[in-house]
């Protein structure tokens, strides 16, 4: 339903509401930095980008090359898949659709929470819930089609006893959104995000890396 509303451009984002009803409040309820269009909210918003990046596949939203709401919906319905020798393409497509649809749904729920209540954004709990939902759905699909539930899927987690920190930085106007995700053998352990005043992408990436080192030190990793 959500994907259908995205495809038809009828999702009540601020930009869509303003266009239809003449409102003037346009700014994204999540980052408050840009107008809330469908593309901004699900694709460009630094918090959304951090959510994409933090899921089990660690995706960078700018790798999708999505320019409008229709392309975003098509990405979910018919995800571009690189064929693999070990898993049938139908299975890969199903897994990707589940992951993309649940990520988009999570972003929409987070957006509604930020828009309608004063609850502080809890990045870690958001991505942990998303991770659990993705695993549950994938296991359900694999079980329903009679396949063996795979314990070793096509993405790999760090070896047991190891903690891996992934970093990401996204630019937005004169600000950079930094994200650090700590993963261990069974999934996401912890995650952090913050917005800092920086206007250079290399500086932002360096700041994210430095922040990860500081986190590793203070967490005792
Ligand atoms: Zn935003």
Boltz pocket constraint, residues with backbone or C-beta under 6 A from the ligand:
constraints:
  - pocket:
      binder: B
      contacts: [[A, 28], [A, 29], [A, 30], [A, 31], [A, 32], [A, 33], [A, 34], [A, 40], [A, 41], [A, 44], [A, 45], [A, 46], [A, 47]]
      max_distance: 6.0
